[in-house]
Amino acid sequence: MGQCPCGKRNPEASNPLLPHSEKGAAKVTNSAFVFIKPHAVTDKTKKLAKEGLESRGIKILKEGSLSGKVIDEKKLIDQHYYAIASKATILKPKDLNVPADKFQAQFGTTWQEALDSGKVFNAMDGCTELGIDADALDAEWAKAKAAKKLVKFGGGFYCGLIEIAGKDPLYIFNGFFMSMRAKFTKPGTEIYYYVVEWDPKALPWGDFRGKVLGPTDPAEAPADSLRGQILAKWKELGLSNAPNVGDNGMHASASPFEAFAERCNWLSVNMKDDPFGEQMLAAGLPESLIKDWSVDPQVKIEEGKKGSIFDALEDLDSKECLEKIMQLSKLNLN
């Protein structure tokens, strides 16, 4: 399991994310982590985002920017997309749970033989070994896919045989991730973030995502949603290209638990200093379980069925989210 940064002390303040109205009060609010993606960070987009959030009764508790350099060095985007990135940049192939039968069926050699050959790399190390950048690996990955030299081991878990003329063929894991990562880490990029809170009775989490932010595909977003407006006004806002499903302007947490994990990651917030982290600890959830679940592992979601913990909690308001986590923790700890 990956190392969640939830246990680190926040160097800035004891708990900057607990709103004054919450300290010592019983009222439960929703709190999310929102950011403008690098391709859309302009002063005009920041103004649109701030006004759009506040006009819906959403309070901004904290805002700021994180540079591509910091995102790269701290592997913040890798932690954010941990389920995918763990295989691409964080873990070494020998530490991955590779289905040996699927590997051999695809490539005609055993997994152990491939490991012993020294020709197996995660995407980041593969770029270094081949002397290529993220975009070049992305192009080679597309070639491998077209040639049917990729195998899928599970959700977000792929291996491809990368064959470049004049170089040794390599087995590379999740080669597609490096170009995704580069959008956040290349020189001159940044994200601009907002830590926000609102009353769940006035705005359910599902409406926060569906109506305030807008769906993943901005072409399907309501015209007055943030993603819808960024698509409609992209030239006016100073973007170089029209938004699409991947570069869709903004990100927002899908649940209170995901928001907690994102604040821990992006802002180095301590679990005890986070409003939802504090609630989970007070409810008796083990700190170790909270950390493990913060990287979205597959957990038992009902008897005989496993799934993503993030998916299981999606669009729940804080109270319901905490209740669901307690229910799932009992199921998984028993």
C-alpha positions in Angstrom: 0.0 0.0 0.0 1.2 3.5 -0.7 2.3 5.9 1.9 -0.5 8.4 2.5 0.9 11.8 3.6 -1.9 12.2 6.1 0.3 11.8 9.1 2.6 14.8 8.2 2.4 17.9 10.2 1.1 20.9 8.2 4.0 23.5 8.4 1.7 26.4 8.0 -0.7 26.2 10.9 -2.3 23.9 13.4 -5.5 23.4 11.6 -6.2 26.1 9.0 -9.0 24.2 7.3 -11.3 24.0 10.3 -13.8 26.9 9.8 -14.5 29.0 12.9 -18.1 28.0 12.7 -17.1 24.4 13.1 -14.7 24.6 16.0 -16.5 23.2 19.0 -19.9 23.2 17.1 -22.1 20.3 16.2 -23.0 21.6 12.8 -21.7 19.4 10.0 -20.6 21.0 6.7 -19.3 19.6 3.4 -15.7 20.5 2.7 -14.0 19.8 -0.7 -10.7 20.4 -2.5 -11.0 22.1 -5.8 -8.3 23.2 -8.3 -8.0 24.8 -11.7 -6.0 22.4 -13.9 -2.7 23.7 -15.4 -4.0 24.2 -18.9 -6.7 26.6 -17.5 -4.8 28.6 -14.9 -5.3 32.3 -15.9 -6.3 35.3 -13.9 -9.7 35.3 -15.7 -10.3 31.7 -14.9 -9.4 32.3 -11.2 -12.0 35.1 -11.1 -14.6 33.0 -12.8 -14.0 30.1 -10.4 -14.1 32.2 -7.3 -17.2 34.1 -8.3 -18.9 30.8 -9.4 -18.2 29.1 -6.1 -19.2 32.0 -3.9 -22.4 32.7 -5.9 -23.6 29.2 -5.0 -23.1 29.8 -1.2 -19.8 28.0 -1.1 -17.3 29.5 1.3 -13.6 29.6 0.3 -11.5 28.8 3.4 -8.1 28.8 1.7 -6.7 29.3 -1.8 -3.3 29.3 -3.4 -1.0 27.9 -6.1 1.4 24.9 -6.3 4.0 25.0 -9.0 4.9 22.2 -11.4 8.3 21.9 -9.8 6.7 21.2 -6.3 4.2 18.9 -7.8 7.0 16.9 -9.5 9.4 16.9 -6.5 6.7 15.8 -4.0 5.0 13.5 -6.5 1.7 15.2 -5.6 0.0 14.2 -8.9 1.3 10.7 -8.5 -0.4 10.4 -5.1 -3.5 12.0 -6.5 -3.8 9.3 -9.2 -2.3 6.7 -6.9 -4.1 3.6 -8.3 -2.6 4.4 -11.8 0.6 6.2 -10.8 1.7 3.6 -8.3 2.5 1.3 -11.2 4.0 4.1 -13.3 6.2 6.1 -11.0 6.0 5.0 -7.4 6.5 1.3 -7.2 9.2 -0.9 -8.9 8.0 -3.8 -11.1 9.3 -6.4 -8.6 6.9 -4.9 -6.0 3.8 -5.2 -8.2 1.3 -8.0 -7.9 1.5 -9.0 -11.5 -0.7 -11.9 -12.6 2.0 -14.2 -14.0 -0.4 -16.3 -16.1 -1.7 -13.2 -17.9 1.8 -11.9 -18.5 3.0 -15.2 -20.0 -0.1 -15.5 -22.1 0.5 -12.1 -23.6 4.2 -12.0 -24.0 5.3 -15.7 -24.3 7.8 -15.5 -21.5 7.3 -16.0 -17.7 7.1 -13.0 -15.4 10.1 -14.2 -13.5 12.2 -14.5 -16.6 11.2 -11.0 -17.7 12.2 -9.6 -14.2 15.5 -11.5 -14.3 16.3 -10.1 -17.7 16.4 -6.5 -16.4 14.1 -5.4 -19.1 11.1 -4.5 -17.0 10.5 -0.9 -15.8 7.8 1.4 -14.5 7.0 4.3 -16.9 9.3 6.8 -15.2 12.3 4.6 -15.1 11.5 3.3 -18.6 11.7 6.9 -20.0 15.2 7.2 -18.4 16.3 3.8 -19.7 15.2 4.6 -23.2 16.4 8.2 -23.2 12.9 9.5 -24.1 10.5 12.0 -22.7 6.8 11.6 -21.6 5.4 12.5 -25.0 7.7 10.1 -26.8 6.7 7.3 -24.5 3.1 8.1 -25.0 3.6 7.8 -28.8 5.4 4.4 -28.3 2.6 3.3 -26.0 0.0 4.0 -28.7 2.1 2.0 -31.2 2.2 -0.9 -28.8 -1.5 -0.7 -28.3 -2.2 -0.7 -32.0 0.1 -3.7 -32.4 -1.8 -5.5 -29.6 1.3 -5.6 -27.4 -0.4 -4.4 -24.3 -2.0 -6.5 -21.6 -4.5 -5.3 -19.0 -4.1 -6.8 -15.5 -6.9 -4.8 -13.8 -8.3 -1.3 -13.5 -5.6 1.2 -14.3 -2.9 -1.6 -14.4 -1.3 -2.2 -17.8 1.9 -3.6 -19.2 3.2 -2.9 -22.7 6.1 -4.2 -24.8 7.9 -1.1 -26.1 10.0 -1.7 -29.1 12.1 1.2 -30.5 14.5 0.7 -33.4 18.1 0.5 -32.1 17.1 -0.1 -28.5 16.4 -3.2 -26.4 12.7 -4.0 -26.2 11.3 -3.2 -22.7 8.3 -4.2 -20.7 6.8 -1.0 -19.3 4.0 -0.5 -16.8 1.3 2.2 -17.3 3.3 4.1 -20.0 0.3 6.3 -20.7 0.7 8.0 -17.3 3.8 10.0 -18.0 2.1 12.4 -20.5 -0.8 12.9 -18.0 1.8 13.6 -15.4 3.7 16.1 -17.6 0.7 18.3 -17.8 1.1 19.0 -14.1 4.9 19.0 -13.8 6.5 20.6 -16.8 8.3 23.9 -16.2 6.0 26.9 -16.0 2.9 25.0 -15.0 0.9 25.3 -11.8 -2.5 24.4 -10.2 -4.6 27.0 -8.4 -6.5 25.5 -5.5 -9.5 26.3 -3.3 -10.4 24.6 0.0 -14.2 25.2 0.2 -17.1 24.4 2.5 -20.8 24.6 2.3 -24.1 23.6 4.0 -25.1 20.1 2.7 -28.8 21.0 3.2 -28.5 23.9 0.8 -26.3 22.0 -1.7 -26.0 18.2 -1.8 -22.6 16.9 -2.8 -24.0 15.4 -6.0 -25.2 18.8 -7.1 -21.9 20.4 -6.1 -20.2 18.1 -8.6 -23.0 17.9 -11.3 -24.3 21.4 -11.3 -21.6 23.7 -9.8 -18.5 21.9 -11.2 -20.2 20.1 -14.1 -19.6 16.5 -15.4 -16.2 15.2 -16.6 -17.0 15.9 -20.3 -17.4 19.7 -20.4 -19.5 19.4 -23.6 -22.2 17.7 -21.4 -21.9 20.3 -18.6 -24.7 22.7 -17.7 -24.1 26.1 -19.3 -23.8 27.8 -15.9 -21.5 25.2 -14.4 -17.8 26.0 -14.0 -16.7 23.5 -16.6 -19.5 24.6 -18.9 -18.5 28.2 -18.6 -14.8 27.5 -19.1 -15.6 25.6 -22.3 -17.9 28.3 -23.6 -15.4 31.1 -22.8 -12.1 29.4 -23.3 -10.7 32.0 -25.7 -11.9 34.9 -23.6 -10.3 33.3 -20.5 -6.9 33.0 -22.2 -6.7 29.2 -22.7 -4.7 28.0 -25.6 -7.1 25.2 -26.6 -10.7 24.2 -26.1 -11.3 22.0 -23.0 -12.0 18.3 -23.5 -12.6 15.3 -21.3 -9.0 15.1 -20.1 -8.3 18.9 -19.9 -11.7 19.9 -18.6 -10.7 23.0 -16.7 -11.2 22.1 -13.1 -11.1 19.2 -10.6 -13.2 18.8 -7.4 -13.3 16.1 -4.8 -15.9 13.4 -5.4 -16.7 12.9 -1.7 -15.8 14.2 1.7 -13.4 11.3 2.2 -11.7 11.9 -1.2 -11.5 15.6 -0.2 -9.8 14.6 3.0 -7.2 12.5 1.1 -6.6 15.3 -1.3 -6.0 17.9 1.4 -3.6 15.5 3.1 -1.8 15.1 -0.2 -1.7 18.5 -1.8 -1.5 20.6 1.3 0.4 18.3 3.7 -2.5 18.6 6.2 -2.3 16.4 9.3 -5.1 14.0 9.7 -6.1 15.4 13.1 -6.1 18.9 11.7 -8.5 18.1 8.9 -12.3 18.6 9.6 -13.3 15.2 8.1 -10.1 13.5 9.5 -11.1 14.7 12.9 -14.6 13.3 12.5 -13.3 9.9 11.4 -10.9 9.7 14.3 -13.5 10.8 16.8 -15.8 8.1 15.5 -13.2 5.5 16.3 -11.8 4.6 12.9 -8.2 3.3 13.1 -5.6 5.8 11.8 -3.9 3.0 9.9 -7.2 2.1 8.0 -7.8 5.8 7.2 -4.3 6.1 5.7 -4.6 2.9 3.7 -7.9 3.8 2.3 -6.7 7.3 1.3 -5.0 5.9 -1.8 -8.2 4.3 -3.0 -7.6 0.6 -2.6 -10.0 -2.2 -3.6 -12.0 -3.0 -0.4 -14.9 -5.3 0.4 -18.0 -3.2 -0.3 -20.4 -6.1 0.4 -20.1 -9.8 1.1 -18.2 -11.4 -1.8 -17.7 -8.2 -3.7 -14.7 -5.8 -3.8 -14.5 -2.3 -5.3 -12.9 1.1 -5.1 -13.5 2.8 -1.7 -13.6 6.2 -3.5 -16.4 4.9 -5.8 -18.3 3.5 -2.8 -18.4 6.9 -1.2 -19.0 9.1 -4.2 -21.4 12.0 -3.9 -22.3 11.3 -0.3 -22.6 14.3 2.1 -20.4 14.4 5.2 -22.7 12.7 7.6 -23.7 9.9 5.2 -20.1 9.5 4.1 -18.9 9.0 7.7 -21.7 6.5 8.3 -20.8 4.5 5.1 -17.1 4.5 6.1 -18.0 3.1 9.5 -20.2 0.4 7.9 -17.4 -0.5 5.4 -14.7 -0.5 8.1 -16.7 -3.1 10.1 -17.1 -5.2 7.0 -13.4 -5.1 6.2 -12.0 -5.4 9.8 -14.2 -8.4 10.8 
